[in-house]
């Protein structure tokens, strides 16, 4: 059986397209200091989005 050699970055790149990389977190579940800053700067924000990365 012949196993093709795949560059290491290729599998990571494929996973980026298959699995969502953006995630959301409720402002209310943030640490107190970060929650206070977020509410001060963005009073209408209900959730924040971030890149999960791999």
mmCIF entry with sequence, helices, sheets and N, C-alpha, C, O atoms, coordinates in Angstrom:
data_MODEL
# 
_entry.id   MODEL 
# 
_entity.id                         1 
_entity.type                       polymer 
_entity.pdbx_number_of_molecules   1 
# 
_entity_poly.entity_id                      1 
_entity_poly.type                           'polypeptide(L)' 
_entity_poly.nstd_linkage                   no 
_entity_poly.nstd_monomer                   no 
_entity_poly.pdbx_seq_one_letter_code       
;(UNK)(UNK)(UNK)(UNK)(UNK)(UNK)(UNK)(UNK)(UNK)(UNK)(UNK)(UNK)(UNK)(UNK)(UNK)(UNK)
(UNK)(UNK)(UNK)(UNK)(UNK)(UNK)(UNK)(UNK)(UNK)(UNK)(UNK)(UNK)(UNK)(UNK)(UNK)(UNK)
(UNK)(UNK)(UNK)(UNK)(UNK)(UNK)(UNK)(UNK)(UNK)(UNK)(UNK)(UNK)(UNK)(UNK)(UNK)(UNK)
(UNK)(UNK)(UNK)(UNK)(UNK)(UNK)
;
_entity_poly.pdbx_seq_one_letter_code_can   XXXXXXXXXXXXXXXXXXXXXXXXXXXXXXXXXXXXXXXXXXXXXXXXXXXXXX 
_entity_poly.pdbx_strand_id                 A 
# 
loop_
_entity_poly_seq.entity_id 
_entity_poly_seq.num 
_entity_poly_seq.mon_id 
_entity_poly_seq.hetero 
1 1  UNK n 
1 2  UNK n 
1 3  UNK n 
1 4  UNK n 
1 5  UNK n 
1 6  UNK n 
1 7  UNK n 
1 8  UNK n 
1 9  UNK n 
1 10 UNK n 
1 11 UNK n 
1 12 UNK n 
1 13 UNK n 
1 14 UNK n 
1 15 UNK n 
1 16 UNK n 
1 17 UNK n 
1 18 UNK n 
1 19 UNK n 
1 20 UNK n 
1 21 UNK n 
1 22 UNK n 
1 23 UNK n 
1 24 UNK n 
1 25 UNK n 
1 26 UNK n 
1 27 UNK n 
1 28 UNK n 
1 29 UNK n 
1 30 UNK n 
1 31 UNK n 
1 32 UNK n 
1 33 UNK n 
1 34 UNK n 
1 35 UNK n 
1 36 UNK n 
1 37 UNK n 
1 38 UNK n 
1 39 UNK n 
1 40 UNK n 
1 41 UNK n 
1 42 UNK n 
1 43 UNK n 
1 44 UNK n 
1 45 UNK n 
1 46 UNK n 
1 47 UNK n 
1 48 UNK n 
1 49 UNK n 
1 50 UNK n 
1 51 UNK n 
1 52 UNK n 
1 53 UNK n 
1 54 UNK n 
# 
_struct_asym.id          A 
_struct_asym.entity_id   1 
# 
loop_
_struct_conf.conf_type_id 
_struct_conf.id 
_struct_conf.pdbx_PDB_helix_id 
_struct_conf.beg_label_comp_id 
_struct_conf.beg_label_asym_id 
_struct_conf.beg_label_seq_id 
_struct_conf.pdbx_beg_PDB_ins_code 
_struct_conf.end_label_comp_id 
_struct_conf.end_label_asym_id 
_struct_conf.end_label_seq_id 
_struct_conf.pdbx_end_PDB_ins_code 
_struct_conf.beg_auth_comp_id 
_struct_conf.beg_auth_asym_id 
_struct_conf.beg_auth_seq_id 
_struct_conf.end_auth_comp_id 
_struct_conf.end_auth_asym_id 
_struct_conf.end_auth_seq_id 
_struct_conf.pdbx_PDB_helix_class 
_struct_conf.details 
_struct_conf.pdbx_PDB_helix_length 
HELX_P HELX_P1 AA1 UNK A 8  ? UNK A 18 ? UNK A 8  UNK A 18 1 ? 11 
HELX_P HELX_P2 AA2 UNK A 27 ? UNK A 29 ? UNK A 27 UNK A 29 5 ? 3  
HELX_P HELX_P3 AA3 UNK A 32 ? UNK A 41 ? UNK A 32 UNK A 41 1 ? 10 
# 
_struct_conf_type.id          HELX_P 
_struct_conf_type.criteria    ? 
_struct_conf_type.reference   ? 
# 
_struct_sheet.id               AA1 
_struct_sheet.type             ? 
_struct_sheet.number_strands   2 
_struct_sheet.details          ? 
# 
_struct_sheet_order.sheet_id     AA1 
_struct_sheet_order.range_id_1   1 
_struct_sheet_order.range_id_2   2 
_struct_sheet_order.offset       ? 
_struct_sheet_order.sense        anti-parallel 
# 
loop_
_struct_sheet_range.sheet_id 
_struct_sheet_range.id 
_struct_sheet_range.beg_label_comp_id 
_struct_sheet_range.beg_label_asym_id 
_struct_sheet_range.beg_label_seq_id 
_struct_sheet_range.pdbx_beg_PDB_ins_code 
_struct_sheet_range.end_label_comp_id 
_struct_sheet_range.end_label_asym_id 
_struct_sheet_range.end_label_seq_id 
_struct_sheet_range.pdbx_end_PDB_ins_code 
_struct_sheet_range.beg_auth_comp_id 
_struct_sheet_range.beg_auth_asym_id 
_struct_sheet_range.beg_auth_seq_id 
_struct_sheet_range.end_auth_comp_id 
_struct_sheet_range.end_auth_asym_id 
_struct_sheet_range.end_auth_seq_id 
AA1 1 UNK A 22 ? UNK A 26 ? UNK A 22 UNK A 26 
AA1 2 UNK A 47 ? UNK A 51 ? UNK A 47 UNK A 51 
# 
loop_
_atom_site.group_PDB 
_atom_site.id 
_atom_site.type_symbol 
_atom_site.label_atom_id 
_atom_site.label_alt_id 
_atom_site.label_comp_id 
_atom_site.label_asym_id 
_atom_site.label_entity_id 
_atom_site.label_seq_id 
_atom_site.pdbx_PDB_ins_code 
_atom_site.Cartn_x 
_atom_site.Cartn_y 
_atom_site.Cartn_z 
_atom_site.occupancy 
_atom_site.B_iso_or_equiv 
_atom_site.pdbx_formal_charge 
_atom_site.auth_seq_id 
_atom_site.auth_comp_id 
_atom_site.auth_asym_id 
_atom_site.auth_atom_id 
_atom_site.pdbx_PDB_model_num 
ATOM 1   N N  . UNK A 1 1  ? 0.843   -1.177 0.000  1.00 0.00 ? 1  UNK A N  1 
ATOM 2   C CA . UNK A 1 1  ? 0.000   0.000  0.000  1.00 0.00 ? 1  UNK A CA 1 
ATOM 3   C C  . UNK A 1 1  ? 0.890   1.242  0.000  1.00 0.00 ? 1  UNK A C  1 
ATOM 4   O O  . UNK A 1 1  ? 1.851   1.319  0.765  1.00 0.00 ? 1  UNK A O  1 
ATOM 5   N N  . UNK A 1 2  ? 0.575   2.196  -0.842 1.00 0.00 ? 2  UNK A N  1 
ATOM 6   C CA . UNK A 1 2  ? 1.332   3.437  -0.932 1.00 0.00 ? 2  UNK A CA 1 
ATOM 7   C C  . UNK A 1 2  ? 0.551   4.538  -0.231 1.00 0.00 ? 2  UNK A C  1 
ATOM 8   O O  . UNK A 1 2  ? -0.610  4.794  -0.553 1.00 0.00 ? 2  UNK A O  1 
ATOM 9   N N  . UNK A 1 3  ? 1.196   5.181  0.723  1.00 0.00 ? 3  UNK A N  1 
ATOM 10  C CA . UNK A 1 3  ? 0.567   6.284  1.440  1.00 0.00 ? 3  UNK A CA 1 
ATOM 11  C C  . UNK A 1 3  ? 1.160   7.589  0.925  1.00 0.00 ? 3  UNK A C  1 
ATOM 12  O O  . UNK A 1 3  ? 2.369   7.798  1.022  1.00 0.00 ? 3  UNK A O  1 
ATOM 13  N N  . UNK A 1 4  ? 0.324   8.467  0.378  1.00 0.00 ? 4  UNK A N  1 
ATOM 14  C CA . UNK A 1 4  ? 0.867   9.732  -0.133 1.00 0.00 ? 4  UNK A CA 1 
ATOM 15  C C  . UNK A 1 4  ? 1.373   10.613 1.000  1.00 0.00 ? 4  UNK A C  1 
ATOM 16  O O  . UNK A 1 4  ? 0.803   10.637 2.091  1.00 0.00 ? 4  UNK A O  1 
ATOM 17  N N  . UNK A 1 5  ? 2.428   11.319 0.729  1.00 0.00 ? 5  UNK A N  1 
ATOM 18  C CA . UNK A 1 5  ? 2.978   12.253 1.713  1.00 0.00 ? 5  UNK A CA 1 
ATOM 19  C C  . UNK A 1 5  ? 2.276   13.593 1.522  1.00 0.00 ? 5  UNK A C  1 
ATOM 20  O O  . UNK A 1 5  ? 2.280   14.167 0.433  1.00 0.00 ? 5  UNK A O  1 
ATOM 21  N N  . UNK A 1 6  ? 1.674   14.075 2.606  1.00 0.00 ? 6  UNK A N  1 
ATOM 22  C CA . UNK A 1 6  ? 0.935   15.331 2.564  1.00 0.00 ? 6  UNK A CA 1 
ATOM 23  C C  . UNK A 1 6  ? 1.685   16.344 3.412  1.00 0.00 ? 6  UNK A C  1 
ATOM 24  O O  . UNK A 1 6  ? 2.011   16.053 4.563  1.00 0.00 ? 6  UNK A O  1 
ATOM 25  N N  . UNK A 1 7  ? 1.968   17.522 2.878  1.00 0.00 ? 7  UNK A N  1 
ATOM 26  C CA . UNK A 1 7  ? 2.632   18.543 3.683  1.00 0.00 ? 7  UNK A CA 1 
ATOM 27  C C  . UNK A 1 7  ? 1.826   18.829 4.954  1.00 0.00 ? 7  UNK A C  1 
ATOM 28  O O  . UNK A 1 7  ? 0.596   18.829 4.923  1.00 0.00 ? 7  UNK A O  1 
ATOM 29  N N  . UNK A 1 8  ? 2.507   19.068 6.048  1.00 0.00 ? 8  UNK A N  1 
ATOM 30  C CA . UNK A 1 8  ? 1.844   19.210 7.349  1.00 0.00 ? 8  UNK A CA 1 
ATOM 31  C C  . UNK A 1 8  ? 0.822   20.341 7.378  1.00 0.00 ? 8  UNK A C  1 
ATOM 32  O O  . UNK A 1 8  ? -0.196  20.218 8.060  1.00 0.00 ? 8  UNK A O  1 
ATOM 33  N N  . UNK A 1 9  ? 1.056   21.431 6.666  1.00 0.00 ? 9  UNK A N  1 
ATOM 34  C CA . UNK A 1 9  ? 0.118   22.545 6.670  1.00 0.00 ? 9  UNK A CA 1 
ATOM 35  C C  . UNK A 1 9  ? -1.165  22.240 5.926  1.00 0.00 ? 9  UNK A C  1 
ATOM 36  O O  . UNK A 1 9  ? -2.183  22.890 6.163  1.00 0.00 ? 9  UNK A O  1 
ATOM 37  N N  . UNK A 1 10 ? -1.136  21.260 5.028  1.00 0.00 ? 10 UNK A N  1 
ATOM 38  C CA . UNK A 1 10 ? -2.300  20.961 4.211  1.00 0.00 ? 10 UNK A CA 1 
ATOM 39  C C  . UNK A 1 10 ? -3.463  20.452 5.045  1.00 0.00 ? 10 UNK A C  1 
ATOM 40  O O  . UNK A 1 10 ? -4.592  20.903 4.853  1.00 0.00 ? 10 UNK A O  1 
ATOM 41  N N  . UNK A 1 11 ? -3.221  19.533 5.957  1.00 0.00 ? 11 UNK A N  1 
ATOM 42  C CA . UNK A 1 11 ? -4.281  19.000 6.801  1.00 0.00 ? 11 UNK A CA 1 
ATOM 43  C C  . UNK A 1 11 ? -4.885  20.098 7.661  1.00 0.00 ? 11 UNK A C  1 
ATOM 44  O O  . UNK A 1 11 ? -6.102  20.154 7.841  1.00 0.00 ? 11 UNK A O  1 
ATOM 45  N N  . UNK A 1 12 ? -4.042  20.964 8.187  1.00 0.00 ? 12 UNK A N  1 
ATOM 46  C CA . UNK A 1 12 ? -4.530  22.085 8.989  1.00 0.00 ? 12 UNK A CA 1 
ATOM 47  C C  . UNK A 1 12 ? -5.414  22.991 8.140  1.00 0.00 ? 12 UNK A C  1 
ATOM 48  O O  . UNK A 1 12 ? -6.464  23.444 8.596  1.00 0.00 ? 12 UNK A O  1 
ATOM 49  N N  . UNK A 1 13 ? -4.994  23.251 6.917  1.00 0.00 ? 13 UNK A N  1 
ATOM 50  C CA . UNK A 1 13 ? -5.772  24.105 6.025  1.00 0.00 ? 13 UNK A CA 1 
ATOM 51  C C  . UNK A 1 13 ? -7.124  23.482 5.705  1.00 0.00 ? 13 UNK A C  1 
ATOM 52  O O  . UNK A 1 13 ? -8.131  24.185 5.635  1.00 0.00 ? 13 UNK A O  1 
ATOM 53  N N  . UNK A 1 14 ? -7.151  22.179 5.513  1.00 0.00 ? 14 UNK A N  1 
ATOM 54  C CA . UNK A 1 14 ? -8.416  21.488 5.246  1.00 0.00 ? 14 UNK A CA 1 
ATOM 55  C C  . UNK A 1 14 ? -9.337  21.594 6.457  1.00 0.00 ? 14 UNK A C  1 
ATOM 56  O O  . UNK A 1 14 ? -10.532 21.846 6.299  1.00 0.00 ? 14 UNK A O  1 
ATOM 57  N N  . UNK A 1 15 ? -8.807  21.409 7.651  1.00 0.00 ? 15 UNK A N  1 
ATOM 58  C CA . UNK A 1 15 ? -9.608  21.495 8.872  1.00 0.00 ? 15 UNK A CA 1 
ATOM 59  C C  . UNK A 1 15 ? -10.192 22.893 9.058  1.00 0.00 ? 15 UNK A C  1 
ATOM 60  O O  . UNK A 1 15 ? -11.301 23.032 9.574  1.00 0.00 ? 15 UNK A O  1 
ATOM 61  N N  . UNK A 1 16 ? -9.469  23.921 8.648  1.00 0.00 ? 16 UNK A N  1 
ATOM 62  C CA . UNK A 1 16 ? -9.975  25.289 8.750  1.00 0.00 ? 16 UNK A CA 1 
ATOM 63  C C  . UNK A 1 16 ? -11.237 25.466 7.921  1.00 0.00 ? 16 UNK A C  1 
ATOM 64  O O  . UNK A 1 16 ? -12.106 26.261 8.279  1.00 0.00 ? 16 UNK A O  1 
ATOM 65  N N  . UNK A 1 17 ? -11.347 24.736 6.822  1.00 0.00 ? 17 UNK A N  1 
ATOM 66  C CA . UNK A 1 17 ? -12.516 24.855 5.962  1.00 0.00 ? 17 UNK A CA 1 
ATOM 67  C C  . UNK A 1 17 ? -13.663 23.965 6.424  1.00 0.00 ? 17 UNK A C  1 
ATOM 68  O O  . UNK A 1 17 ? -14.826 24.274 6.167  1.00 0.00 ? 17 UNK A O  1 
ATOM 69  N N  . UNK A 1 18 ? -13.353 22.880 7.093  1.00 0.00 ? 18 UNK A N  1 
ATOM 70  C CA . UNK A 1 18 ? -14.388 21.950 7.553  1.00 0.00 ? 18 UNK A CA 1 
ATOM 71  C C  . UNK A 1 18 ? -15.012 22.412 8.864  1.00 0.00 ? 18 UNK A C  1 
ATOM 72  O O  . UNK A 1 18 ? -16.234 22.405 9.011  1.00 0.00 ? 18 UNK A O  1 
ATOM 73  N N  . UNK A 1 19 ? -14.183 22.808 9.805  1.00 0.00 ? 19 UNK A N  1 
ATOM 74  C CA . UNK A 1 19 ? -14.664 23.171 11.132 1.00 0.00 ? 19 UNK A CA 1 
ATOM 75  C C  . UNK A 1 19 ? -14.692 24.691 11.289 1.00 0.00 ? 19 UNK A C  1 
ATOM 76  O O  . UNK A 1 19 ? -13.729 25.364 10.920 1.00 0.00 ? 19 UNK A O  1 
ATOM 77  N N  . UNK A 1 20 ? -15.774 25.238 11.826 1.00 0.00 ? 20 UNK A N  1 
ATOM 78  C CA . UNK A 1 20 ? -15.852 26.692 11.994 1.00 0.00 ? 20 UNK A CA 1 
ATOM 79  C C  . UNK A 1 20 ? -14.781 27.204 12.960 1.00 0.00 ? 20 UNK A C  1 
ATOM 80  O O  . UNK A 1 20 ? -14.534 26.601 14.004 1.00 0.00 ? 20 UNK A O  1 
ATOM 81  N N  . UNK A 1 21 ? -14.161 28.306 12.604 1.00 0.00 ? 21 UNK A N  1 
ATOM 82  C CA . UNK A 1 21 ? -13.099 28.862 13.431 1.00 0.00 ? 21 UNK A CA 1 
ATOM 83  C C  . UNK A 1 21 ? -13.579 30.029 14.281 1.00 0.00 ? 21 UNK A C  1 
ATOM 84  O O  . UNK A 1 21 ? -12.873 30.466 15.190 1.00 0.00 ? 21 UNK A O  1 
ATOM 85  N N  . UNK A 1 22 ? -14.770 30.536 13.992 1.00 0.00 ? 22 UNK A N  1 
ATOM 86  C CA . UNK A 1 22 ? -15.297 31.665 14.751 1.00 0.00 ? 22 UNK A CA 1 
ATOM 87  C C  . UNK A 1 22 ? -16.221 31.141 15.843 1.00 0.00 ? 22 UNK A C  1 
ATOM 88  O O  . UNK A 1 22 ? -17.067 30.282 15.594 1.00 0.00 ? 22 UNK A O  1 
ATOM 89  N N  . UNK A 1 23 ? -16.056 31.653 17.025 1.00 0.00 ? 23 UNK A N  1 
ATOM 90  C CA . UNK A 1 23 ? -16.895 31.264 18.151 1.00 0.00 ? 23 UNK A CA 1 
ATOM 91  C C  . UNK A 1 23 ? -17.422 32.516 18.829 1.00 0.00 ? 23 UNK A C  1 
ATOM 92  O O  . UNK A 1 23 ? -16.851 33.598 18.689 1.00 0.00 ? 23 UNK A O  1 
ATOM 93  N N  . UNK A 1 24 ? -18.508 32.364 19.559 1.00 0.00 ? 24 UNK A N  1 
ATOM 94  C CA . UNK A 1 24 ? -19.117 33.494 20.260 1.00 0.00 ? 24 UNK A CA 1 
ATOM 95  C C  . UNK A 1 24 ? -19.167 33.206 21.753 1.00 0.00 ? 24 UNK A C  1 
ATOM 96  O O  . UNK A 1 24 ? -19.255 32.054 22.177 1.00 0.00 ? 24 UNK A O  1 
ATOM 97  N N  . UNK A 1 25 ? -19.108 34.265 22.535 1.00 0.00 ? 25 UNK A N  1 
ATOM 98  C CA . UNK A 1 25 ? -19.231 34.150 23.988 1.00 0.00 ? 25 UNK A CA 1 
ATOM 99  C C  . UNK A 1 25 ? -20.138 35.281 24.468 1.00 0.00 ? 25 UNK A C  1 
ATOM 100 O O  . UNK A 1 25 ? -20.018 36.416 24.005 1.00 0.00 ? 25 UNK A O  1 
ATOM 101 N N  . UNK A 1 26 ? -21.036 34.974 25.385 1.00 0.00 ? 26 UNK A N  1 
ATOM 102 C CA . UNK A 1 26 ? -21.922 35.988 25.948 1.00 0.00 ? 26 UNK A CA 1 
ATOM 103 C C  . UNK A 1 26 ? -21.123 36.957 26.803 1.00 0.00 ? 26 UNK A C  1 
ATOM 104 O O  . UNK A 1 26 ? -20.213 36.556 27.528 1.00 0.00 ? 26 UNK A O  1 
ATOM 105 N N  . UNK A 1 27 ? -21.469 38.228 26.713 1.00 0.00 ? 27 UNK A N  1 
ATOM 106 C CA . UNK A 1 27 ? -20.783 39.246 27.513 1.00 0.00 ? 27 UNK A CA 1 
ATOM 107 C C  . UNK A 1 27 ? -20.949 38.953 29.000 1.00 0.00 ? 27 UNK A C  1 
ATOM 108 O O  . UNK A 1 27 ? -20.039 39.202 29.791 1.00 0.00 ? 27 UNK A O  1 
ATOM 109 N N  . UNK A 1 28 ? -22.102 38.430 29.377 1.00 0.00 ? 28 UNK A N  1 
ATOM 110 C CA . UNK A 1 28 ? -22.369 38.143 30.796 1.00 0.00 ? 28 UNK A CA 1 
ATOM 111 C C  . UNK A 1 28 ? -21.476 37.040 31.364 1.00 0.00 ? 28 UNK A C  1 
ATOM 112 O O  . UNK A 1 28 ? -21.319 36.947 32.582 1.00 0.00 ? 28 UNK A O  1 
ATOM 113 N N  . UNK A 1 29 ? -20.895 36.214 30.514 1.00 0.00 ? 29 UNK A N  1 
ATOM 114 C CA . UNK A 1 29 ? -20.044 35.126 31.013 1.00 0.00 ? 29 UNK A CA 1 
ATOM 115 C C  . UNK A 1 29 ? -18.560 35.478 31.023 1.00 0.00 ? 29 UNK A C  1 
ATOM 116 O O  . UNK A 1 29 ? -17.723 34.624 31.317 1.00 0.00 ? 29 UNK A O  1 
ATOM 117 N N  . UNK A 1 30 ? -18.225 36.733 30.704 1.00 0.00 ? 30 UNK A N  1 
ATOM 118 C CA . UNK A 1 30 ? -16.828 37.178 30.738 1.00 0.00 ? 30 UNK A CA 1 
ATOM 119 C C  . UNK A 1 30 ? -16.361 37.402 32.167 1.00 0.00 ? 30 UNK A C  1 
ATOM 120 O O  . UNK A 1 30 ? -17.171 37.498 33.089 1.00 0.00 ? 30 UNK A O  1 
ATOM 121 N N  . UNK A 1 31 ? -15.050 37.484 32.342 1.00 0.00 ? 31 UNK A N  1 
ATOM 122 C CA . UNK A 1 31 ? -14.488 37.830 33.648 1.00 0.00 ? 31 UNK A CA 1 
ATOM 123 C C  . UNK A 1 31 ? -14.933 39.248 33.993 1.00 0.00 ? 31 UNK A C  1 
ATOM 124 O O  . UNK A 1 31 ? -15.136 40.062 33.093 1.00 0.00 ? 31 UNK A O  1 
ATOM 125 N N  . UNK A 1 32 ? -15.087 39.556 35.279 1.00 0.00 ? 32 UNK A N  1 
ATOM 126 C CA . UNK A 1 32 ? -15.641 40.853 35.695 1.00 0.00 ? 32 UNK A CA 1 
ATOM 127 C C  . UNK A 1 32 ? -14.961 42.077 35.074 1.00 0.00 ? 32 UNK A C  1 
ATOM 128 O O  . UNK A 1 32 ? -15.648 42.998 34.632 1.00 0.00 ? 32 UNK A O  1 
ATOM 129 N N  . UNK A 1 33 ? -13.640 42.102 35.034 1.00 0.00 ? 33 UNK A N  1 
ATOM 130 C CA . UNK A 1 33 ? -12.929 43.266 34.492 1.00 0.00 ? 33 UNK A CA 1 
ATOM 131 C C  . UNK A 1 33 ? -13.196 43.429 32.995 1.00 0.00 ? 33 UNK A C  1 
ATOM 132 O O  . UNK A 1 33 ? -13.450 44.537 32.524 1.00 0.00 ? 33 UNK A O  1 
ATOM 133 N N  . UNK A 1 34 ? -13.139 42.334 32.259 1.00 0.00 ? 34 UNK A N  1 
ATOM 134 C CA . UNK A 1 34 ? -13.378 42.380 30.823 1.00 0.00 ? 34 UNK A CA 1 
ATOM 135 C C  . UNK A 1 34 ? -14.848 42.696 30.528 1.00 0.00 ? 34 UNK A C  1 
ATOM 136 O O  . UNK A 1 34 ? -15.156 43.402 29.568 1.00 0.00 ? 34 UNK A O  1 
ATOM 137 N N  . UNK A 1 35 ? -15.744 42.171 31.353 1.00 0.00 ? 35 UNK A N  1 
ATOM 138 C CA . UNK A 1 35 ? -17.168 42.468 31.183 1.00 0.00 ? 35 UNK A CA 1 
ATOM 139 C C  . UNK A 1 35 ? -17.433 43.956 31.367 1.00 0.00 ? 35 UNK A C  1 
ATOM 140 O O  . UNK A 1 35 ? -18.183 44.554 30.596 1.00 0.00 ? 35 UNK A O  1 
ATOM 141 N N  . UNK A 1 36 ? -16.818 44.560 32.389 1.00 0.00 ? 36 UNK A N  1 
ATOM 142 C CA . UNK A 1 36 ? -17.009 45.993 32.649 1.00 0.00 ? 36 UNK A CA 1 
ATOM 143 C C  . UNK A 1 36 ? -16.477 46.836 31.484 1.00 0.00 ? 36 UNK A C  1 
ATOM 144 O O  . UNK A 1 36 ? -17.134 47.785 31.057 1.00 0.00 ? 36 UNK A O  1 
ATOM 145 N N  . UNK A 1 37 ? -15.308 46.498 30.978 1.00 0.00 ? 37 UNK A N  1 
ATOM 146 C CA . UNK A 1 37 ? -14.736 47.244 29.850 1.00 0.00 ? 37 UNK A CA 1 
ATOM 147 C C  . UNK A 1 37 ? -15.605 47.096 28.604 1.00 0.00 ? 37 UNK A C  1 
ATOM 148 O O  . UNK A 1 37 ? -15.832 48.066 27.880 1.00 0.00 ? 37 UNK A O  1 
ATOM 149 N N  . UNK A 1 38 ? -16.086 45.891 28.361 1.00 0.00 ? 38 UNK A N  1 
ATOM 150 C CA . UNK A 1 38 ? -16.921 45.652 27.187 1.00 0.00 ? 38 UNK A CA 1 
ATOM 151 C C  . UNK A 1 38 ? -18.224 46.434 27.286 1.00 0.00 ? 38 UNK A C  1 
ATOM 152 O O  . UNK A 1 38 ? -18.650 47.057 26.313 1.00 0.00 ? 38 UNK A O  1 
ATOM 153 N N  . UNK A 1 39 ? -18.857 46.405 28.454 1.00 0.00 ? 39 UNK A N  1 
ATOM 154 C CA . UNK A 1 39 ? -20.121 47.135 28.624 1.00 0.00 ? 39 UNK A CA 1 
ATOM 155 C C  . UNK A 1 39 ? -19.911 48.641 28.523 1.00 0.00 ? 39 UNK A C  1 
ATOM 156 O O  . UNK A 1 39 ? -20.796 49.355 28.051 1.00 0.00 ? 39 UNK A O  1 
ATOM 157 N N  . UNK A 1 40 ? -18.755 49.135 28.959 1.00 0.00 ? 40 UNK A N  1 
ATOM 158 C CA . UNK A 1 40 ? -18.463 50.563 28.863 1.00 0.00 ? 40 UNK A CA 1 
ATOM 159 C C  . UNK A 1 40 ? -18.252 50.974 27.408 1.00 0.00 ? 40 UNK A C  1 
ATOM 160 O O  . UNK A 1 40 ? -18.806 51.978 26.960 1.00 0.00 ? 40 UNK A O  1 
ATOM 161 N N  . UNK A 1 41 ? -17.454 50.204 26.671 1.00 0.00 ? 41 UNK A N  1 
ATOM 162 C CA . UNK A 1 41 ? -17.114 50.546 25.285 1.00 0.00 ? 41 UNK A CA 1 
ATOM 163 C C  . UNK A 1 41 ? -18.197 50.154 24.274 1.00 0.00 ? 41 UNK A C  1 
ATOM 164 O O  . UNK A 1 41 ? -18.364 50.821 23.252 1.00 0.00 ? 41 UNK A O  1 
ATOM 165 N N  . UNK A 1 42 ? -18.922 49.089 24.555 1.00 0.00 ? 42 UNK A N  1 
ATOM 166 C CA . UNK A 1 42 ? -19.938 48.580 23.624 1.00 0.00 ? 42 UNK A CA 1 
ATOM 167 C C  . UNK A 1 42 ? -21.198 48.231 24.413 1.00 0.00 ? 42 UNK A C  1 
ATOM 168 O O  . UNK A 1 42 ? -21.495 47.051 24.598 1.00 0.00 ? 42 UNK A O  1 
ATOM 169 N N  . UNK A 1 43 ? -21.945 49.234 24.881 1.00 0.00 ? 43 UNK A N  1 
ATOM 170 C CA . UNK A 1 43 ? -23.071 48.982 25.785 1.00 0.00 ? 43 UNK A CA 1 
ATOM 171 C C  . UNK A 1 43 ? -24.176 48.098 25.193 1.00 0.00 ? 43 UNK A C  1 
ATOM 172 O O  . UNK A 1 43 ? -24.908 47.461 25.950 1.00 0.00 ? 43 UNK A O  1 
ATOM 173 N N  . UNK A 1 44 ? -24.315 48.043 23.880 1.00 0.00 ? 44 UNK A N  1 
ATOM 174 C CA . UNK A 1 44 ? -25.379 47.237 23.267 1.00 0.00 ? 44 UNK A CA 1 
ATOM 175 C C  . UNK A 1 44 ? -24.942 45.818 22.914 1.00 0.00 ? 44 UNK A C  1 
ATOM 176 O O  . UNK A 1 44 ? -25.759 45.011 22.472 1.00 0.00 ? 44 UNK A O  1 
ATOM 177 N N  . UNK A 1 45 ? -23.672 45.511 23.103 1.00 0.00 ? 45 UNK A N  1 
ATOM 178 C CA . UNK A 1 45 ? -23.158 44.185 22.730 1.00 0.00 ? 45 UNK A CA 1 
ATOM 179 C C  . UNK A 1 45 ? -23.726 43.110 23.643 1.00 0.00 ? 45 UNK A C  1 
ATOM 180 O O  . UNK A 1 45 ? -23.732 43.257 24.865 1.00 0.00 ? 45 UNK A O  1 
ATOM 181 N N  . UNK A 1 46 ? -24.200 42.033 23.040 1.00 0.00 ? 46 UNK A N  1 
ATOM 182 C CA . UNK A 1 46 ? -24.716 40.880 23.789 1.00 0.00 ? 46 UNK A CA 1 
ATOM 183 C C  . UNK A 1 46 ? -23.718 39.717 23.779 1.00 0.00 ? 46 UNK A C  1 
ATOM 184 O O  . UNK A 1 46 ? -23.645 38.938 24.729 1.00 0.00 ? 46 UNK A O  1 
ATOM 185 N N  . UNK A 1 47 ? -22.948 39.616 22.684 1.00 0.00 ? 47 UNK A N  1 
ATOM 186 C CA . UNK A 1 47 ? -21.926 38.575 22.604 1.00 0.00 ? 47 UNK A CA 1 
ATOM 187 C C  . UNK A 1 47 ? -20.725 39.081 21.826 1.00 0.00 ? 47 UNK A C  1 
ATOM 188 O O  . UNK A 1 47 ? -20.824 40.009 21.023 1.00 0.00 ? 47 UNK A O  1 
ATOM 189 N N  . UNK A 1 48 ? -19.595 38.453 22.084 1.00 0.00 ? 48 UNK A N  1 
ATOM 190 C CA . UNK A 1 48 ? -18.350 38.783 21.398 1.00 0.00 ? 48 UNK A CA 1 
ATOM 191 C C  . UNK A 1 48 ? -17.942 37.579 20.564 1.00 0.00 ? 48 UNK A C  1 
ATOM 192 O O  . UNK A 1 48 ? -18.227 36.437 20.924 1.00 0.00 ? 48 UNK A O  1 
ATOM 193 N N  . UNK A 1 49 ? -17.276 37.843 19.454 1.00 0.00 ? 49 UNK A N  1 
ATOM 194 C CA . UNK A 1 49 ? -16.799 36.787 18.570 1.00 0.00 ? 49 UNK A CA 1 
ATOM 195 C C  . UNK A 1 49 ? -15.277 36.748 18.602 1.00 0.00 ? 49 UNK A C  1 
ATOM 196 O O  . UNK A 1 49 ? -14.618 37.783 18.695 1.00 0.00 ? 49 UNK A O  1 
ATOM 197 N N  . UNK A 1 50 ? -14.738 35.555 18.524 1.00 0.00 ? 50 UNK A N  1 
ATOM 198 C CA . UNK A 1 50 ? -13.285 35.398 18.513 1.00 0.00 ? 50 UNK A CA 1 
ATOM 199 C C  . UNK A 1 50 ? -12.911 34.231 17.623 1.00 0.00 ? 50 UNK A C  1 
ATOM 200 O O  . UNK A 1 50 ? -13.751 33.386 17.313 1.00 0.00 ? 50 UNK A O  1 
ATOM 201 N N  . UNK A 1 51 ? -11.667 34.182 17.216 1.00 0.00 ? 51 UNK A N  1 
ATOM 202 C CA . UNK A 1 51 ? -11.148 33.105 16.386 1.00 0.00 ? 51 UNK A CA 1 
ATOM 203 C C  . UNK A 1 51 ? -10.621 32.005 17.299 1.00 0.00 ? 51 UNK A C  1 
ATOM 204 O O  . UNK A 1 51 ? -9.728  32.241 18.113 1.00 0.00 ? 51 UNK A O  1 
ATOM 205 N N  . UNK A 1 52 ? -11.175 30.806 17.161 1.00 0.00 ? 52 UNK A N  1 
ATOM 206 C CA . UNK A 1 52 ? -10.731 29.697 18.000 1.00 0.00 ? 52 UNK A CA 1 
ATOM 207 C C  . UNK A 1 52 ? -9.324  29.254 17.647 1.00 0.00 ? 52 UNK A C  1 
ATOM 208 O O  . UNK A 1 52 ? -8.553  28.880 18.531 1.00 0.00 ? 52 UNK A O  1 
ATOM 209 N N  . UNK A 1 53 ? -8.986  29.291 16.391 1.00 0.00 ? 53 UNK A N  1 
ATOM 210 C CA . UNK A 1 53 ? -7.670  28.822 15.969 1.00 0.00 ? 53 UNK A CA 1 
ATOM 211 C C  . UNK A 1 53 ? -7.560  27.324 16.140 1.00 0.00 ? 53 UNK A C  1 
ATOM 212 O O  . UNK A 1 53 ? -8.476  26.676 16.646 1.00 0.00 ? 53 UNK A O  1 
ATOM 213 N N  . UNK A 1 54 ? -6.429  26.774 15.714 1.00 0.00 ? 54 UNK A N  1 
ATOM 214 C CA . UNK A 1 54 ? -6.219  25.324 15.878 1.00 0.00 ? 54 UNK A CA 1 
ATOM 215 C C  . UNK A 1 54 ? -5.002  25.058 16.681 1.00 0.00 ? 54 UNK A C  1 
ATOM 216 O O  . UNK A 1 54 ? -4.664  23.900 16.923 1.00 0.00 ? 54 UNK A O  1 
# 
